[in-house]
Amino acid sequence: MKLGIIGGSGLYGLKALETAHAHAQETPWGWPSDVLREGTIEGLPVVFLARHGPGHRIAPAEINFRANIAALKAAGCTAVVSVAACGSFTDALPPGSLAVPHQIIDRTHGRAASFLGGGIVAHLALADPVVLELAAHVAAAGAEAGAQVQAGGTYLVIDGPRFQTRAESRLAKAQGFDVVGMTAMPEAALCREAEMAYAIAAFVTDFDSWKDGEAVSTAAVLEVMAANTARAQALVTALCAQLAAAPLATPSREGWEHALDSAIVTPRAHWPKEAAAHLRAIAPRLFA
């Protein structure tokens, strides 16, 4: 297998990436956030992509998520792990800890959220947006890297780039969410459409704004992020060693590698040529 790593805030490269070479990868949906850096870590082929681009210049709502995922697919990735910063809604996940959520609530607006369209309609099954087998490896790697880990729970996705108001934060806590971030959607849905496994390594930087007398700030986030970066690097190395020794099983229990088989409702005879040509980039076995 080949693993794609999307580095979020604080993770702009991988020190362990051996024999790395960088190359640009255009897609039918444009250019990804940055060049792809390919190499091996612990014997596992790895492709790294900085989500926010060089110098952290791309805001969450401005990310070309479709190009990012399509570029990783074109590079041969079969699984993607998102390394991201997040806020916490629980004392059980203090700053410096690691959340490996299994569920996602999407409260973003206006993001291009699907590869499908243009005359080819599909209704994707996404009841479980995270592949649990991959998430289990991420949680184990986090523990091996020395992080306090919570496996499971729900990741709330907001548009950003602003942080939440205190009322918004307290509402999210009351609703039972565990962490908040700005990027897990549409990443998870696009990975499923591209028939790649997806999991999240969310490093906690703050308690958002639900606590009396506390409010999340960029300065505080950056301070914790610096410490989290070393943990993230160690997690990736441990994760690659695990997956090199025990790659994800296929056929999988969750069926992520054939997610489009029962999703497309437009008969092949009605597929517009241009739309089908674009979709070859993410599902060549169906659209070749």
C-alpha positions in Angstrom: 0.0 0.0 0.0 1.0 3.6 -0.4 0.0 6.1 2.3 -0.9 9.7 1.8 -0.2 12.1 4.7 -1.9 15.5 4.7 -0.1 17.8 7.0 -2.2 20.5 8.7 -1.3 23.4 10.9 2.2 22.9 12.3 3.1 19.9 10.1 4.7 21.2 6.9 7.1 18.4 6.2 8.2 15.0 7.4 11.8 14.6 8.7 11.6 10.8 8.3 10.7 10.9 4.6 13.7 9.1 3.0 14.8 9.5 -0.6 12.1 12.1 -1.0 11.5 13.8 -4.3 9.0 16.6 -5.0 6.8 17.0 -8.0 3.8 19.0 -9.1 0.6 17.1 -9.8 -2.1 18.8 -11.8 -5.6 17.3 -11.6 -8.9 17.9 -13.5 -9.9 20.1 -10.6 -6.8 22.2 -10.6 -3.5 22.2 -8.6 -3.2 20.9 -5.0 -2.1 23.1 -2.1 1.6 22.3 -2.7 3.9 19.9 -4.5 3.8 16.2 -3.5 6.8 14.9 -1.7 7.3 11.1 -2.2 9.6 8.7 -0.5 9.6 5.9 2.1 9.3 5.8 5.8 10.1 2.6 7.6 9.9 0.8 4.3 6.4 2.1 3.4 5.8 4.3 0.3 4.6 7.7 1.5 3.3 10.8 -0.2 3.2 14.0 1.8 1.1 17.1 1.0 1.0 20.3 3.1 -2.7 21.2 3.3 -2.2 25.0 3.7 0.6 25.3 1.2 4.1 26.7 1.6 4.2 29.4 4.3 0.6 28.5 5.5 -1.0 30.8 2.9 -4.2 28.9 2.2 -7.2 29.4 4.6 -9.4 26.4 5.4 -12.3 27.5 3.1 -9.9 28.3 0.3 -8.3 24.9 0.1 -8.8 23.1 -3.1 -9.8 19.8 -1.4 -10.7 18.1 -4.6 -7.3 18.8 -6.2 -5.6 17.6 -3.0 -7.3 14.3 -2.9 -7.2 13.7 -6.6 -3.4 14.4 -6.6 -2.8 11.8 -3.9 -4.9 9.3 -5.8 -3.0 10.0 -9.0 0.2 9.4 -7.0 -1.0 5.9 -6.2 -2.2 6.4 -2.6 -4.6 3.8 -1.3 -5.0 5.4 2.2 -4.9 8.9 3.6 -4.2 10.1 7.1 -5.0 13.7 8.0 -2.8 15.2 10.6 -4.5 18.3 12.0 -4.8 20.7 14.9 -8.0 20.9 16.8 -9.8 22.3 19.8 -11.3 20.1 22.6 -14.7 20.1 24.2 -13.7 17.8 27.1 -11.2 17.7 29.9 -10.4 14.2 28.8 -8.6 15.7 25.8 -6.3 18.4 27.1 -3.8 20.4 25.0 -1.1 18.1 23.7 -3.4 15.0 23.6 -4.4 13.2 20.4 -8.0 12.6 19.2 -8.6 9.9 16.6 -12.3 10.5 15.9 -14.6 8.0 14.2 -17.4 10.4 13.3 -17.7 13.8 11.7 -20.3 16.6 11.8 -20.0 19.0 8.9 -21.1 22.6 9.5 -19.2 24.1 6.6 -20.9 26.0 3.7 -20.2 26.4 0.1 -17.2 24.1 -0.2 -16.9 21.9 -3.4 -17.7 18.6 -1.7 -17.9 16.0 -4.5 -16.0 14.9 -7.6 -19.3 13.7 -9.0 -21.6 15.9 -11.0 -21.6 17.4 -14.5 -24.1 14.8 -15.7 -23.0 11.8 -13.5 -25.0 11.6 -10.3 -24.0 9.4 -7.3 -25.2 9.2 -3.8 -22.3 8.1 -1.7 -22.8 6.0 1.5 -20.9 7.8 4.3 -22.4 6.5 7.5 -18.9 5.8 8.8 -16.6 8.4 7.2 -13.5 7.1 9.0 -12.0 3.7 8.2 -11.8 2.0 11.6 -8.9 -0.3 10.7 -6.8 2.7 9.7 -8.0 4.7 12.7 -6.9 1.8 15.0 -3.4 2.0 13.5 -3.3 5.8 14.0 -4.4 5.5 17.7 -1.8 2.8 18.3 0.9 4.8 16.6 0.0 7.9 18.7 0.3 5.9 21.9 3.7 4.6 20.8 4.7 8.2 20.1 3.9 9.0 23.8 0.7 10.9 23.3 -2.4 10.6 25.4 -4.9 9.1 23.0 -8.7 9.0 22.7 -9.9 6.7 20.0 -13.5 7.4 18.8 -15.7 10.4 19.3 -16.9 13.1 17.0 -15.1 15.8 15.1 -17.1 19.0 14.4 -16.0 20.8 11.2 -16.5 24.5 11.0 -15.6 26.9 8.2 -13.2 29.1 10.0 -10.9 30.9 9.7 -12.2 32.5 12.9 -12.6 30.5 16.1 -16.0 29.9 17.6 -17.9 32.3 19.9 -18.3 31.2 23.5 -22.0 30.4 22.8 -21.1 28.3 19.7 -18.4 26.4 21.7 -20.8 25.7 24.6 -23.5 24.5 22.2 -21.1 22.1 20.5 -20.0 20.8 23.9 -23.6 20.3 25.0 -24.3 18.4 21.8 -21.6 15.9 22.7 -18.9 16.7 20.2 -15.3 15.9 21.2 -13.1 18.1 19.0 -13.5 21.0 16.6 -11.5 21.7 13.4 -11.8 23.2 10.0 -10.7 20.6 7.4 -12.0 17.0 7.9 -14.9 17.8 5.5 -15.0 17.5 2.6 -11.7 15.5 2.9 -13.4 12.4 4.3 -16.1 12.3 1.7 -13.7 12.9 -1.2 -11.4 10.1 -0.1 -14.4 7.8 0.0 -15.4 8.9 -3.6 -11.8 8.3 -4.6 -12.0 4.8 -2.9 -9.2 5.5 -0.4 -9.2 4.8 3.3 -9.3 7.9 5.5 -8.5 8.5 9.2 -7.7 11.6 11.3 -4.9 12.3 13.8 -6.2 15.4 15.5 -3.7 17.0 17.9 -5.4 19.1 20.6 -4.1 22.7 20.9 -6.8 24.3 23.1 -10.1 24.0 24.9 -11.9 26.2 22.3 -14.0 28.8 24.3 -16.4 26.8 26.5 -14.6 27.2 29.8 -15.2 30.3 32.0 -12.3 32.7 31.8 -10.6 30.9 28.9 -10.7 31.7 25.2 -8.8 30.2 22.3 -6.2 32.5 20.7 -3.8 32.1 17.9 -0.8 32.8 20.2 -1.8 30.0 22.5 -2.5 27.6 19.7 0.9 28.2 18.1 2.7 27.6 21.4 1.1 24.2 21.8 1.4 23.4 18.1 5.1 23.6 18.3 5.2 20.8 20.9 2.6 18.8 19.0 4.8 18.8 15.9 7.4 16.5 17.4 4.6 14.1 18.5 3.1 14.2 15.0 6.5 13.3 13.4 6.9 10.4 15.8 3.3 9.2 15.2 3.9 9.2 11.4 7.0 7.1 11.8 5.3 4.6 14.1 2.3 4.4 11.8 4.4 3.7 8.7 6.2 0.9 10.5 2.9 -0.6 11.5 1.4 -0.4 8.0 4.6 -1.7 6.4 4.3 -4.8 8.6 0.5 -5.1 8.3 -1.0 -3.3 5.4 -4.8 -2.6 5.3 -6.7 -5.7 4.3 -8.4 -5.8 1.0 -11.1 -6.7 0.4 -11.9 -4.6 3.4 -14.8 -5.1 5.9 -16.0 -1.6 5.2 -15.8 -1.7 1.4 -14.0 1.6 1.0 -12.0 0.4 -2.0 -15.3 -0.2 -4.0 -17.4 2.7 -2.6 -18.6 3.8 -6.0 -20.0 0.4 -7.1 -23.4 1.0 -5.6 -23.4 4.8 -5.5 -23.7 5.9 -9.2 -27.3 6.1 -10.4 -26.7 7.6 -13.9 -26.7 4.8 -16.4 -23.3 4.5 -18.2 -25.0 5.2 -21.6 -25.9 8.7 -20.3 -22.4 9.6 -18.9 -21.1 12.8 -20.6 -17.7 12.1 -22.0 -16.1 15.1 -20.3 -17.4 14.2 -16.9 -16.3 10.6 -17.2 -12.9 11.7 -18.4 -12.5 13.8 -15.2 -13.5 11.0 -13.0 -10.9 8.7 -14.5 -8.5 10.6 -12.2 -10.2 9.3 -9.0 -11.7 6.0 -10.2 -9.9 4.6 -13.2 -11.3 1.1 -12.7 -14.8 2.5 -13.4 -14.2 5.4 -15.8 -11.3 4.2 -17.9 
